[in-house]
Amino acid sequence: MPPRKILHLDLDAFFCACEELKDPSLAGKAFAVGGQAGRRGVIASCSYAARQMGVHSAMPTGQALKLCPGLIILSGHHGEYGVQSEKVMAILGQLTPLVEQVSIDEAFLDVSDLPQNMESIARELQARVQAETHLPCSLGGASNKLVAKVATDTGKARNRGNSYPRAILIVPVGEEASFLAPLPVKAMWGVGPKMEEALISLGIKTLGELANYPAAKLESRFGKYGVELAEHCRGIDDRPVTVDYAMKSISQETTFDRDTNDLEQLRQTMRELSRKVASRLRQNEVCGKVVRIKLRWSDFSTFTRQISLPQPTDQDSTIFDTAMKLLQDNWDGEHLIRLIGVGVSDLDQRSHQMSLFDTPSEKEHRLLTALDELHERFGKQSVTSGDALKKRPDSAKPR
């Protein structure tokens, strides 16, 4: 099963970089974007020259001025920051449609379908963002989102100085755990000061020590989050890149009575799940552009893959064909499967073609919608596809 290729992009000191676009004389100076000290202001972002003096984001402005008396304080132009962010995200969307924007200056990209290695993709992307927007950025790459995010942060930390880090750090497949092991627990995405304090109280200071701590004890102490910690500190993270974190998806999944690697059983299950997903899309009058499969192996580990379609769809056959290709491209035929799921995301309102003649896809849509209505009124078995009929045992065929 080929590993995923996930990139995390972070715009370096984004607010400050935008201010330098407006006023190039700020380059190399200690300055910050934030509120004024007299109004109990807080630093939103600061230049790397200011960081060398101990200033950091979320610090009270009064404290920042004590550390760096010559610090230049700018009130900021947040509307312009949004415009610059949109320019960068548009560039990412031209590289791959599988982009998850997590903040104004940060995004994940699933570039698994691109032929180049992650190092090459990252360098080309960094150069393009610089050339087209004049904004510096850093990137991390790995087989999953968690390690890619930590790689970005680690790469930036290793490139500290008075200028933008413009770091690129790629973690090779299979080296996730060894990469994380020497890092302090606070390097883990989601570990805040309180959790860091709680882990240190257990004698756990590094992610390697966390990985060696009994998972059952972590679960007993921290509940569900303890289970996630036990996986994440080993570099395990199956979360997909979500095309739009605010955008809903439609999915169906089923757990088999017995774990299976029977391709025909998987094929028929996938077909039925695809039909249900497509029917729900049509009921909600939406189409989706990203098809995703979910597999849970017999050891309860979970595997996800997704791909973007050339055009949005609400049709059974397109979803099924895409899902089966994802399965066949990423499954060795031997692993026993406990659960299988199909989902469609990146949803948009369906646009009906207005013309004198229906396209083939329009005709199929109308036919499928009619079948949906028949199934709703008379039951799923009232009308059966020819393909499904072929798969019935002889005793089940109508006489």
N, C-alpha and C positions, 0 to 999 in steps of 0.2 A: 504494500500500500504506500504510494508516494506521499511524503510529508507535505503539509501545507507550507506556503511561503507567505508570512505575515510581516508587513512593515508597519512601524509606528513612526509618525512624523510629528515633530514638535517645533514650532516656530520660536527661534531663540529670542528671549526678552522682547516678545512681540510688540507690546505697546511702545517700548523705547525705540525699537527698530522703525516703527511707523513714524515716530516723532523725528527721527533722524532723516527720514525721507523728506519731511517738511523743512527741516533745518539741519543741513549737513554739518554745520559748525559744532553740533553736539557730539560728533564722533570722537570717541576716546575720553570724553568727560564723564565725571561722576554726576549723574542726574537720575531723577526718578519721576514716575507718573503717580500722583496720589493727591490726597487732601492736605490742606495747609495745617501746620502744627497748631496754630491758635484755635482751630476748630476741631481739635481732637482727630485730625486726619490720620489716614493709614496709607502705607505705601502699597500701590497696586502692582507696580513693576519697577525694576531699577536696572540701570546699565551695569555691565560687567565691571567697569571701573569702580562703581559704587559698591558692588558686591565684594571687591577686594578690601574695602574698608569695613566690612561686616554688615552692610545694609542688606536687607532681604525683604521680599514681599510679605504683606500682612503685619509688618512692623509699624508701630506708631511713628508718625512723622517726626514728632519731637525727639524720640530716641534715635532715629536715623540721623537727625541733624547734630546730635551730640557725638555720634560716632564719626560723622563726616561733615564738619562745619561748613564746608564750601558746597554742599550738595545743592544742585539746582532742582527745584520742585516745579513740575508742570501739572496743570489741572487735567490735561488729556483731551482728546478729541474722539470720543468713543464711536460716534457715527462713522468716522473715517476708518476706524479699526475694523468695523463690520464689513465695509466695502473691500478693504484689503484682504480680509479673511475669505470673502466670497471668491476673489480672484484666485487665491491659492487652492481652495477646494475645487474650483472649476478645472484647474490643471490636474489635480488628482483624479477627478472624474473622467478626464480624457485618457488617462493611463489605464484605469480599470473602473467599471461601474460599482465594484464592491468596496465602497468607501464608507466608513463609520466615523462621522465627525462627533467627537466627544466634548469639545469645547471650541471656543472661538479660534484657538491657536493649536489644535491638536486633533489628530485623526489616525485611524487604523486603515490599512489597505490590505486586501487579500489579493496577492499577485500570483497565486498558484498556477493560473492558466498561462502566464507569460513564460517564454522559453529561457530567458536570461536568468543567471543566478541573482540572488538578492543583492549582493554587493554591487553588481553592475546596474541593477534597476535603481538602487538607492542613490548611487553617484549621479546617474543621468537625471533623476528626479530632482535632487538637490541643486544641480547645475541649472536645470530648467526653471525652478522656482526663483533662483537668484537672478537669472537672465530676464525673466518676464515680469517679476514684481520687485526686484532689488531687495528682497527680504531673505535673511539668513535662516537656515533651518538645520536641525539635527535629526537623524534617523536611527532607529534600532530595528533589527530584523531577527526573526526566529520562526520556529514551527508553530507558535501560538501567540496570542495577544499578550498574555501575562509576561512572558520572557522578552518579547519585543519591546514592551513598555519599560521594563527594567533595564534592557540593553540601552535604550535611548538615554535614560537617566544616568546610567553608569558611564556611557560614552561622554556625556556632557561634563560629568564630574572629573573625568580624566583629562579634560581639555580646559581646565580653569585658567583664566588669565584676564587681561584687560579688554579683550576683544571677544566677539561672538565665537562660541566653540565650533560650530559647523561640524559636529561629530557624526561619524558613521560607525556603528558597531553591530556586527552580525554574529549571532551565536549559531555555530554549526549544529545540524541535527544530531542528536545523541549526546550533546554536551551541555544540555540545559541544566541538569542537576549540578554538574561540576562548576559551571559558570556561576550559579547562584550560591553555592556552598560557602565561599569566604565572605560573602556580603553580610552586613549587619541586618538584623531582622527588620529594621525600619525601611530598608530598601525594597521590601515586598510591597507591591501595589495593594493598598487597602489597610496596611498596618500603620495606625496613627500612634500618637504619643501614649495614650492609655493602654493600647494593646502592646506596644513596645515595653512599657513598664511592667505589664503583667507577665510577659514572656521572660523578661530579665529576672523577675522574681522567682521564676522556675529554673534559673541558671542557664537560660537560652539566650545567647547573644548574637549568634550567626544563623544564617539559613541552613547551613550544614548541621549545626547542633539541633535545629528545629526538625530537620529531616530524620535525625537519629532518635528523636523523642517518640515514645510510643503513641501511635495514632489514637488508640483507645483512650488514653489519658487526655489527649487534646480534645477529643469529642466530649468526654465527661466534664472537662473544665469549661469549654467554650461552646458546646453544642454543635449545631450545624456548621458554624464558622470554623470550629476546630477541625472538622472533616475537610473543609476546603483548604485550610492551612496545611494539613498533612499532604495534600496533593500539590498545592501550589509551590511549596518549598522544594519539591522534587522536580519542578518545571512542568507539571501536568496541568493542562488547561484546554478543554475541548470547546470553549465558547466560540461560536461563529462570529465573523465580522458582520454586524447588523447594518444593513444598508442605510436605514434611517431609524435612529433609536426611538423616535416618536411615531414611527410608522408601524401599524399593526401588520401581522402576518396571519395567514390561515394555514393550519397544519392538521394532520391526522396521524395517529400512530397506534400500534397495537403490540401487545406482548404475547408471544407464542406460548402455548401450553407446555411445549418442550422446545428447548434450544434446537435450532435447525441450521443446516447448511444445504438444504434441498433447494436448488436453484428454481425449480418449477413452482414450489410452494412460495418462495420469495417473490417470484415474478407475479403470481396471481394475487398475492397480498399487496404488492406494490401497485398493481393495476386497480384494485379496489380502493386503496387509499388515495390514489391519484384521482379516481372518479369522484370520491367524496369531496376532496379539496376543490376540484374544478366546479362541482355543483354548488358549493358554498360561495365560490368566487362569483358565479353567475347570479346566485340569489342576492348577493350584495352589490351586483352591477359594478364589479371591479375586475381589473386584470392585474397580473403580477409579472415582474420581469426576472425575479431571482427564484430558482428552484433549489431546494435544499433537501438532503436526505439525512436521517439520523439512524445510527445503528448502535445497539447496545450488545456487547459481546457477553459470553457466558460468565466472564469474570466480573461483570457489571461495569466495566469501563465503557465510556461512551465515545463515539466517533461521529463527526459531522463533516459534510462536504457540501459545497454550494457552487452554482455556476449562474452567470447572467445570460439571459436569452437575447437574441438580436431584437425581438419585438415582444411586448407584453402579451400574455395569453390568459385565457380562461378555459382552455380546451383539454379534455381528458388525455388525448393521445400525445399532445406535446409535453404535458407534465410527466406522463408515464414514460415516454421515450427518453426524456432528459434524466429522470430519476434512475431508470435502469442503466443508462450509460454511466452515471455517477457510481452506481453500485458495482458494475462490472469493471470500471477503471480503478476502483479502490478496494476491492475485496478479492482475496486470494482463493476463494472457493472452499477453504478449509476451516476458517474460523467459524465456530458455532455462534449463531445470532439469537439473542434472547428477545430483542425488541427492534422493530423497524418503523420508521416514520417518514412522511413526505410533507414538505411545507413549501409555500410560495409567499414571497415577501416583495418589498418595493411595489406596493399596491397603488393603483391609480384608477380613477373613474373610467369606465369603459367608454370609448368614443365610437358610436355607431356610424358606419359608413353611409353617407347620403349619396346614393347614385341610383340610376335606373336599373342596374344589374348588380346582384349580390356577388361578392367575391367568394371563392371556395371557403374561406374562413368564416365569412358571414353566414353562409348556408349551414356550415357545421354548427355554428353558434345557435342558430335558430332551431336546428334539429335537436341539439343537446338540451336546449331550454325546454323544448316540447317533451323530451324524455324525462327531464326533471319533474315536470308537472304530472306526467303519468305515474312516475314512481311515488310522488307525493300523495296522489289520490288512490292508487291501487296497489302500492307496495313495490318493493325493489324487483321482485321476480315477474312483475306484470309484463315487462319488455326486457328482453335479454339480447346482448350483442352476439353476433355470430362467433366472435372469438371466444367468448365465455361459453357458448353452447358447445364448441368443439372440445372444451376441457372437461365437460360433464362426463361422468361414467355412463355407460349405456343405460343403466337402470333409471337414470335421472332424465333421459331424453324424453320429450313428449311423444306420444304415440298417436 
